[in-house]
């Protein structure tokens, strides 16, 4: 771990490289959402069957997270990040080249494994090169990456499929991921310190901390509201609202632009008002916007589509900053990996499955409404938060 802490401005270059990698990490997994209708038609599968794609990615992601401490301890955080983006790229290319649904399932697991390797290393690398007083701003900048991934994935998918088959989207994306991994390996040295290997002592300490479980409940809701809704939102707009594919994908893409900029304000709010008041306010916004998405009809649907991701995305910088204050610095990657393993399986894996089931047997709208109401049940827990 670097002991000298250079000025924030001096570290923007390395921080932005990490942002690019987390952008591709989320971008590559977000491509299935705008292409889901085409994939359903190619393989003749239902909404609930197609939503299993996200569960498979989540299973790979969670399994990788559980082993990520051993990986980062063996090859350092820098090696884990390079391996992560390379494995994601390989999984994308396999999807592009195969017509076997079974191999696509395997590739989804591979992509999840690659994505999971990054998660416990990215934030520790950033916090290792940025002064603690600037963590809020640096992590907010880091969170621009995933939000840009949400914005650009539908646009990229729509652009490429206008000229080429949907498989070309994955071929090009996989090639870019591998190229970026090479650039990081060749030109950047940040992250040359090992992660801590998981032990029952460390994990037990984490599990005994009530604040961990409180933050976990918030992250579960936010992940389901962000990635879970995003995964099925184009399908909902096309099949339930009645939009055409281009308009639906463009609306979803445009709705992800405000979060890119607004998440940058969260760091300033966190530094001024502290974690409890900031997280309480952001969770209240997230739950309210989710309910609005569930009850919106006709002309109100586009407004709901814009408000919901913006209100939900703003939670993540505050949540990550609060999580970074739990436990010793050396165990930060273990805390992140443990929380994200739960979040991935439940928030990012089962939430799309739930929405897909509701879309097949009831309605997507009812699924969004019920999920939003569940958020209000956990908001009072913020008063017990100690960070």
Residue, then its C-alpha position, 0 to 999 in steps of 0.5 A: x500500500x502506498x504511504x505517500x498520498x499525492x494530491x487528488x488532481x495528480x492522481x486523476x489519470x490513474x483514477x480515470x483508467x480505473x473508471x474506464x475499466x469499471x465502465x467496461x465491466x458494467x457496459x459488457x454486462x448491460x448489453x444483454x438488456x437492450x438485446x434481450x428481445x432479439x435473443x428471445x426471438x433467436x432462441x425462442x425463449x420467454x421473458x422469465x427464461x431470458x432473465x436467467x441470463x442475469x442470474x447466471x452472470x450473478x452466480x459467476x460474479x458471486x462465486x468469483x467474489x468469494x475467491x477474489x481475496x485469494x486472487x488479489x493476494x496472489x497476483x495483487x490488485x493490479x493483476x486482478x483488475x487486468x485478469x478481470x477485464x481480459x476474462x470479460x472480453x473472452x466471455x463476450x467473444x465466445x458468445x459472439x462466435x457460438x450458436x449453442x445456448x449451452x455455450x452462451x450459458x457457460x459464457x455468461x458464467x465466465x463474464x460473471x467470474x471476470x466481473x467479480x474479480x474486479x469488484x473488491x480491487x477497484x475501490x481499494x486501489x482508488x482509496x490507496x492513491x487518494x487522500x481520505x478527505x477526497x474519497x467521496x469525490x473519487x468514489x463518486x467519479x468511480x461510480x460515473x463508470x457504471x452509469x456511463x455503461x448504462x447510458x452507452x450500452x443501449x446506444x451501442x447495441x442499437x447502432x451496431x445492430x442497425x448494420x450487423x447481427x446482434x452477435x457483432x455487438x459482443x465480438x466488438x465489445x470483447x475485443x475492446x475489453x482485451x485491448x484495455x486490459x493490455x493498456x493497463x498492463x503496459x502503462x499503469x502501475x497502480x494497485x501493486x499491493x496484495x489484497x487480504x486473504x479471507x479468513x473466518x476471523x475477518x469474515x466473522x468480524x464483518x458479520x458481527x457488525x450490525x452496520x454491515x447488515x444494514x448497508x447490505x439491505x440498502x445495497x440489495x434494494x439499490x442493486x435490484x432497482x438499478x441493475x435489476x430494473x435496467x435488465x428488463x426495462x427495454x422489454x417492459x417498454x416494448x412488450x407492455x407499454x408498446x414502444x418500438x425497439x429503437x425508441x425504447x432503447x433510446x429512452x433507456x439510454x437517455x434516462x441514464x445520462x442524469x445519474x452520470x453527473x448527479x452522482x458527482x454531487x453525492x460526494x459533496x453531500x456526504x462530506x457536508x451532511x455525513x453518512x446517516x442523513x445522506x443515505x436516509x435521503x437517498x434511500x427515500x428518493x430511491x424507494x419513491x421513484x421505484x413506486x412511481x415507475x410501478x404506477x406510471x401510465x401513458x405520458x408519465x412513463x418516460x418521466x418515471x423511466x428518467x427519475x427511477x435510475x437517477x434516484x437509485x444511482x445516487x445511493x451507491x457513492x454514499x453506500x460505498x463511502x460508508x462501507x469503506x469506514x467499516x473495519x480496518x483498511x487492510x480488510x477493505x477488499x474482504x468487506x467489499x467482496x462479502x457484501x457484493x457476493x450477497x448483493x450480486x446473487x440477490x439484488x442483481x440475480x434474483x431481482x431480474x428473475x422476479x421482474x421476468x416472472x411478474x412480466x410473464x404471469x402478472x405485469x412488470x408494473x406490479x413487480x416494480x411497485x411491490x419492489x419499491x414498497x419493500x424499500x420503505x420497509x428498510x429505510x428506518x434501519x439507517x438510524x442504527x447505522x454506525x460508520 
